[in-house]
Amino acid sequence: MPALSAYSNVENTSMCILVEKGYRVWFERDTEMYCCEKSGWDFMAESITELLGVVSIYEYHGSPLQYKEYWWKINEPNLVNSISETKPKFKAIYEK
């Protein structure tokens, strides 16, 4: 059992964080997607928790001042193709 996972009971916490960060959040019924906006930068995802993840990518890049195609992309190293299928050894926080 993980200490935290993306699940419906995390959605309100994710939305509270987005609002606290100054994002305006809404649900777009036509596409059934969650959206948010701040300073003209808008984001979309299938859940509010995913939306917080996308916003984290934007913030990781230092909140870019202008738009350019693929501004968010990190190509190297290509870690996704080499992800381990072996769980590392650790003592979970709830076991301590």
C-alpha positions as protocol buffer text, in pm:
chain_id: "A"
residue {
  index: 1
  type: MET
  ca { x: 0 y: 0 z: 0 }
}
residue {
  index: 2
  type: PRO
  ca { x: 162 y: 330 z: -107 }
}
residue {
  index: 3
  type: ALA
  ca { x: 172 y: 631 z: 126 }
}
residue {
  index: 4
  type: LEU
  ca { x: -15 y: 831 z: -142 }
}
residue {
  index: 5
  type: SER
  ca { x: -161 y: 746 z: -482 }
}
residue {
  index: 6
  type: ALA
  ca { x: -370 y: 914 z: -749 }
}
residue {
  index: 7
  type: TYR
  ca { x: -728 y: 826 z: -657 }
}
residue {
  index: 8
  type: SER
  ca { x: -1063 y: 1006 z: -634 }
}
residue {
  index: 9
  type: ASN
  ca { x: -1013 y: 1090 z: -266 }
}
residue {
  index: 10
  type: VAL
  ca { x: -705 y: 1297 z: -360 }
}
residue {
  index: 11
  type: GLU
  ca { x: -892 y: 1520 z: -609 }
}
residue {
  index: 12
  type: ASN
  ca { x: -1009 y: 1782 z: -358 }
}
residue {
  index: 13
  type: THR
  ca { x: -660 y: 1816 z: -211 }
}
residue {
  index: 14
  type: SER
  ca { x: -519 y: 1863 z: -563 }
}
residue {
  index: 15
  type: MET
  ca { x: -779 y: 2130 z: -640 }
}
residue {
  index: 16
  type: CYS
  ca { x: -708 y: 2312 z: -312 }
}
residue {
  index: 17
  type: ILE
  ca { x: -338 y: 2321 z: -405 }
}
residue {
  index: 18
  type: LEU
  ca { x: -412 y: 2456 z: -754 }
}
residue {
  index: 19
  type: VAL
  ca { x: -641 y: 2728 z: -615 }
}
residue {
  index: 20
  type: GLU
  ca { x: -385 y: 2819 z: -346 }
}
residue {
  index: 21
  type: LYS
  ca { x: -124 y: 2855 z: -622 }
}
residue {
  index: 22
  type: GLY
  ca { x: -353 y: 3104 z: -798 }
}
residue {
  index: 23
  type: TYR
  ca { x: -497 y: 2887 z: -1077 }
}
residue {
  index: 24
  type: ARG
  ca { x: -858 y: 2919 z: -1188 }
}
residue {
  index: 25
  type: VAL
  ca { x: -998 y: 2566 z: -1222 }
}
residue {
  index: 26
  type: TRP
  ca { x: -1302 y: 2446 z: -1417 }
}
residue {
  index: 27
  type: PHE
  ca { x: -1454 y: 2134 z: -1571 }
}
residue {
  index: 28
  type: GLU
  ca { x: -1514 y: 2145 z: -1947 }
}
residue {
  index: 29
  type: ARG
  ca { x: -1825 y: 1936 z: -1999 }
}
residue {
  index: 30
  type: ASP
  ca { x: -1790 y: 1903 z: -2379 }
}
residue {
  index: 31
  type: THR
  ca { x: -1454 y: 1727 z: -2352 }
}
residue {
  index: 32
  type: GLU
  ca { x: -1505 y: 1593 z: -1998 }
}
residue {
  index: 33
  type: MET
  ca { x: -1166 y: 1737 z: -1906 }
}
residue {
  index: 34
  type: TYR
  ca { x: -1045 y: 1940 z: -1609 }
}
residue {
  index: 35
  type: CYS
  ca { x: -880 y: 2270 z: -1692 }
}
residue {
  index: 36
  type: CYS
  ca { x: -700 y: 2551 z: -1517 }
}
residue {
  index: 37
  type: GLU
  ca { x: -543 y: 2883 z: -1610 }
}
residue {
  index: 38
  type: LYS
  ca { x: -301 y: 3134 z: -1462 }
}
residue {
  index: 39
  type: SER
  ca { x: -143 y: 3433 z: -1635 }
}
residue {
  index: 40
  type: GLY
  ca { x: -274 y: 3319 z: -1975 }
}
residue {
  index: 41
  type: TRP
  ca { x: -119 y: 2972 z: -1947 }
}
residue {
  index: 42
  type: ASP
  ca { x: -392 y: 2708 z: -1963 }
}
residue {
  index: 43
  type: PHE
  ca { x: -373 y: 2337 z: -1892 }
}
residue {
  index: 44
  type: MET
  ca { x: -599 y: 2033 z: -1937 }
}
residue {
  index: 45
  type: ALA
  ca { x: -610 y: 1678 z: -1796 }
}
residue {
  index: 46
  type: GLU
  ca { x: -848 y: 1390 z: -1730 }
}
residue {
  index: 47
  type: SER
  ca { x: -839 y: 1442 z: -1352 }
}
residue {
  index: 48
  type: ILE
  ca { x: -761 y: 1726 z: -1114 }
}
residue {
  index: 49
  type: THR
  ca { x: -464 y: 1530 z: -979 }
}
residue {
  index: 50
  type: GLU
  ca { x: -327 y: 1489 z: -1332 }
}
residue {
  index: 51
  type: LEU
  ca { x: -389 y: 1861 z: -1383 }
}
residue {
  index: 52
  type: LEU
  ca { x: -171 y: 1935 z: -1080 }
}
residue {
  index: 53
  type: GLY
  ca { x: 98 y: 1715 z: -1236 }
}
residue {
  index: 54
  type: VAL
  ca { x: 85 y: 1906 z: -1565 }
}
residue {
  index: 55
  type: VAL
  ca { x: 105 y: 2237 z: -1377 }
}
residue {
  index: 56
  type: SER
  ca { x: 410 y: 2096 z: -1193 }
}
residue {
  index: 57
  type: ILE
  ca { x: 584 y: 2048 z: -1531 }
}
residue {
  index: 58
  type: TYR
  ca { x: 512 y: 2414 z: -1615 }
}
residue {
  index: 59
  type: GLU
  ca { x: 643 y: 2530 z: -1278 }
}
residue {
  index: 60
  type: TYR
  ca { x: 949 y: 2302 z: -1305 }
}
residue {
  index: 61
  type: HIS
  ca { x: 1046 y: 2488 z: -1620 }
}
residue {
  index: 62
  type: GLY
  ca { x: 1038 y: 2815 z: -1427 }
}
residue {
  index: 63
  type: SER
  ca { x: 699 y: 2936 z: -1552 }
}
residue {
  index: 64
  type: PRO
  ca { x: 818 y: 3030 z: -1905 }
}
residue {
  index: 65
  type: LEU
  ca { x: 757 y: 3388 z: -2013 }
}
residue {
  index: 66
  type: GLN
  ca { x: 649 y: 3301 z: -2367 }
}
residue {
  index: 67
  type: TYR
  ca { x: 503 y: 3008 z: -2556 }
}
residue {
  index: 68
  type: LYS
  ca { x: 701 y: 2798 z: -2802 }
}
residue {
  index: 69
  type: GLU
  ca { x: 620 y: 2452 z: -2937 }
}
residue {
  index: 70
  type: TYR
  ca { x: 721 y: 2167 z: -2705 }
}
residue {
  index: 71
  type: TRP
  ca { x: 846 y: 2415 z: -2439 }
}
residue {
  index: 72
  type: TRP
  ca { x: 780 y: 2146 z: -2176 }
}
residue {
  index: 73
  type: LYS
  ca { x: 974 y: 1859 z: -2330 }
}
residue {
  index: 74
  type: ILE
  ca { x: 1279 y: 1693 z: -2173 }
}
residue {
  index: 75
  type: ASN
  ca { x: 1426 y: 1445 z: -2423 }
}
residue {
  index: 76
  type: GLU
  ca { x: 1739 y: 1319 z: -2250 }
}
residue {
  index: 77
  type: PRO
  ca { x: 1790 y: 1101 z: -2072 }
}
residue {
  index: 78
  type: ASN
  ca { x: 1506 y: 884 z: -2203 }
}
residue {
  index: 79
  type: LEU
  ca { x: 1411 y: 727 z: -1871 }
}
residue {
  index: 80
  type: VAL
  ca { x: 1063 y: 603 z: -1965 }
}
residue {
  index: 81
  type: ASN
  ca { x: 1201 y: 335 z: -2197 }
}
residue {
  index: 82
  type: SER
  ca { x: 1430 y: 199 z: -1926 }
}
residue {
  index: 83
  type: ILE
  ca { x: 1200 y: 204 z: -1622 }
}
residue {
  index: 84
  type: SER
  ca { x: 1276 y: -75 z: -1377 }
}
residue {
  index: 85
  type: GLU
  ca { x: 1022 y: -347 z: -1315 }
}
residue {
  index: 86
  type: THR
  ca { x: 1190 y: -430 z: -985 }
}
residue {
  index: 87
  type: LYS
  ca { x: 1065 y: -252 z: -675 }
}
residue {
  index: 88
  type: PRO
  ca { x: 1356 y: -101 z: -483 }
}
residue {
  index: 89
  type: LYS
  ca { x: 1412 y: -213 z: -125 }
}
residue {
  index: 90
  type: PHE
  ca { x: 1292 y: 45 z: 127 }
}
residue {
  index: 91
  type: LYS
  ca { x: 1093 y: 63 z: 447 }
}
residue {
  index: 92
  type: ALA
  ca { x: 762 y: 238 z: 381 }
}
residue {
  index: 93
  type: ILE
  ca { x: 694 y: 538 z: 603 }
}
residue {
  index: 94
  type: TYR
  ca { x: 380 y: 376 z: 747 }
}
residue {
  index: 95
  type: GLU
  ca { x: 588 y: 78 z: 857 }
}
residue {
  index: 96
  type: LYS
  ca { x: 827 y: 290 z: 1065 }
}
